[in-house]
Amino acid sequence: MPDRLLTTACFLLLCCPLTACGQEPVDFALATEGGTVTGPSNSSAGAALPPVANDGRFDGYAWAYLGTPLVVRLAAPRTVNTVELYLYHEGSHWYRFTVAVSADGATWTEVADRTEGTPKGRQTVAFDPVTCQHVRITFTDTSVPARSYHVREVGVYLLEDPAAVTPLQAMYREQAEALRRTNAEILLDALGPGAQMTRQEREAVLALEPGQRILRDLDGDGDPDVCDFVDTDPRHTVHPMLVRVIDDDDDMGPDGLGDEDSDCYVADWKGDGSIDRAVDYWDDDGDGDADRMDIYYAAGGWHVDRVEVVVIRDVGDDDRMWWTRNYEYDQYHCQWNSDFNGDEIFCMFGYDRDARQFTAFLEAPFTHHDLDGDGVAEMTMQFMGEGIDIRTLRYSFDADNDTHPVRNRRDYDFSFNCVGLAQVPDGKSTTETLRNGQVTGPYLDWPYAREVAEAGDWKSCRLCWDEIDNNVNPADAVEKHHERWEGVGGYPMNEGNKRWETDKDYSGKMKLYYWSADGRLHLLGAETGTIEVDYNHDTKIDARITYEDRDGDGYFDHWSWDGDADGVPEYTAAPVDCGYEPAPIDYGPFTRRYRRWVQQAIDGNGDLIHAMKQRLGQSTHSVFEDWWHSIRPREFYAADKLGLSAEARRYYLDLTRQELYMQAEARFSTEPWWEGFGEAYESGQYARAAQQMRDAR
C-alpha cells in the first residue's frame, strides 16, 4: 500500500479569517486536525483501525445502511463552505444525499441537496459560508442492492474557490500516481502472456455471430487448447463479455466448452482489450473436479487500488466451490449460490509493490470446519490481518449442532470477537503458487486455524450470542431468509436480540461458563454484558437486560431488567444460591450439554409462567407472549423458523416470565411468602419458585 503522502499542491485564499494568505486550506474533517467521524463502520479490511473515512488515505472505506447518517465533528467551531466526498464504487453505483450543519449537534440546517440524479465518485458540495462544529451527510437513496452507502474519504473546508484543487483531491492524485506501474501489467504477469487477446484476436471475436467460438490448437495434437468467445450467459451484467478459456489439462472437446477442473477463464469486460477478471480452476488430486479456485481481480475490488486474487481451497473435497457473476465473486449476488460449508478455506491476496508479490491481506484467511462429518460447517473463523500477522478474529460455533446439509446449511449461534495480535508460527503457514509460477506470501494454513486462534495474544474479547436463532439481515428482502455464513456478530443487523459480553482485558482467555442464575452460557472474564430486546423486530429497542461482574472475579454476579429501555432498571438480581460451571468447547459433549441447558430453561420457564398466571388471574397479559402466539404466526417473515427453534422459544419464554414477574411483584411483594419466592426466582430456581407460589396462602 502507498505510504501516507504529503500533498505538494499549493492553494491560495485571498481573504480568509481561518487560513493565512498564501497557505493551503485545511481539511477540518481530517483526524490529524481533530476531526471525528461517527455513523458508518470501517469495512472488514479496516475493522481494527481508527475510522478510515477521515484518515487522508484512499485504500479503505466506511459503510452503513441508509438509515445511519455520516456525522463529522470538527475539533472546534469553524467557518466552512465546502464538503467533499469520495464515494466508493466510482463507476458502478450512485448515492444520493443531503448535507446539513449544526453548531451543537442537536439543531440542524440543511445546506445542500443531492437527492436527484446519480451522484458517483468524487462529489464537491459548495454552499454559503456558515460557522458550525458538526456536518451531517444523510444518504437517502442508492443503486446498491443492500441499501447501504460507502465512503472512502470526507473533507470539510473553507475555500475561496470551490472549483480549485482541494487537499483531498491532491492527496488522491499523488497516491494514484504511486500506482502507475500499471496494474494491468501486474495482473498479466500473474496470469501469463497467453491470457490476453491481441487486438486482432479481440476484433475477430467481437465480429462473431452469437454462439460462435474461435478455437486454437496450440500443441498440434488435433484438439483445441484455447477458446475465445462472447459470453451471453444471462447471469452476466457486463456486455460484451469477451472470454478466453485456457485448457490446462488438454481435455477440451471440439465444441470448445471449458470445464471446471483445470481450466482458466479470462474475462475482458466490454471488449476494450483489458483483463478485468479471471477464474482459474485447479484439480490437485486428479479426480476430475476442482480442489482449488482462484479469482483474479483488476484493481478496484476489495483492495481498492491493488490487483488481487482470492484463493479458495475445497479442503473436504465435497466438489462445491464458489459461484461467480461477471467472472467475479460479487457478495450480494453470489454468496447464497457459493459454498461456505464443510471443510473449506479461502484467503485474499493483494499485490504488494514493495515485496513484489501477492501478500495475504484482509480475510487472511477465512476458514470453515465440519466438526462432525455431516458435510456442513459447525465452526468458522475469520482472521483479519496481513501476511502472518492477525489483528482481529471472529470465531463462531453452532452451539446446538442443528445445521443440516439441506434444510439448514448455516446456523451459527455465538462467536468470540478478539482484537490484538496472533502471529502464525513457523510450520503453521503455507503459500500458494499462482498460475504463472509466482509464489504468494505466507498465510495461516487450515489445519492450524483453531490452534493459532486460541493461542493469540489478544487484548480483548467480545462474546456475541444470537438469542433468537435467526442470524440474518432483516433489512434486505433476500438476506433476511439466509443465515450468515460468516458467523455471528460480524455482519451489522438493524435489530437487537443479540447478547454482547465484553472481556476488555482478555483475562478469561476465550472460555465459557454456565450460570445457573439465568441458565445461560457466559464469557469468562467479561465485566459487562447486554441484550437489547427488540421482541417485535421493528428495529426499536423495547427492553434491555444487562449483566455485571461487580466483584471482579471473572463471573457475572448481577443482572438487571430495564423493561422500557429508558436506562433505569426496574429489577436487579444479585443471586447468592447459584453456581458456575465451566463449559469447555469439546464439540460433541459441549453441544449435548448446551441442548440440555436450553431444555431445562424451557421447562423451568413454562412451570413458573403457569404458576404466575394462575396466581395473577384472568388479567394476566404479556406483550412478548402475545407477539409470539398471535402476531408471529401471521406477520413475521420467519415465523416457522422461530417456532421450530428451541433457543427462540426459550428467549420469548424468558421475556414473558420476567414481564409476569414484574406484574406479580407489583401485586404480591408485601405478602409473607414473597421473600422466599423472590430468592428462588433470582437464583434461577424456577421450579422451586413455582411451587412456593402455588403453596402460598
Secondary structure, DSSP 4 states (H G I P E B T S, - for coil): -PPP---------SS-SSS-TTSPPP-TTSGGGT-EEESSEE-GGGTTSSPSTTSS-SS--EEEETTS-EEEEEEEEEEEEEEEEEESSTTT--EEEEEEEESSSSS-EEEEEE-SS---SEEEEEEEEEEEEEEEEEEEEES-TT-EEEEEEEEEE--S-TTSPPHHHHHHHHHHHTT-S-HHHHHHHHH-GGGSPPHHHHHHHHTSPTT-EEEE-SSSSSS-SEEEEE---TT--SSSEEEEEEESSS---TT----SSSEEEEEEETTSS---EEEEEE-SSSSSS-SEEEEEE-TTSTTSSS-EEEEEE-TT--S-----BTTB--HHHHGGGS---SSEEEEEEEEETTTTEEEEEEEEEEEEE-SSSSSS-SEEEEEEEETTEEEEEEEEE-TT---BTTTBS----EEEEEEEEEEPPTTSEE--B-TTS-BPPPEE-GGGHHHHHHT-EEEEEEEEEETTS--S-TTSTTGGGS--TT-SSSS--SS--EEEEEETT-TT-S-EEEETTTTEEEETT-SEEEEEE-TT-SSS--EEEEEE-SS-SSS--EEEEETT-SS--SEEE---S--EEE----HHHHHHHHHHHHHHHHHHHHHHHHHHHHHH-TT---HHHHIIIIIHHHH-TTHHHHHH-HHHHHHHHHHHHHHHHHHHHHHHTTSTTHHHHHHHHHTT-HHHHHHHHHH--
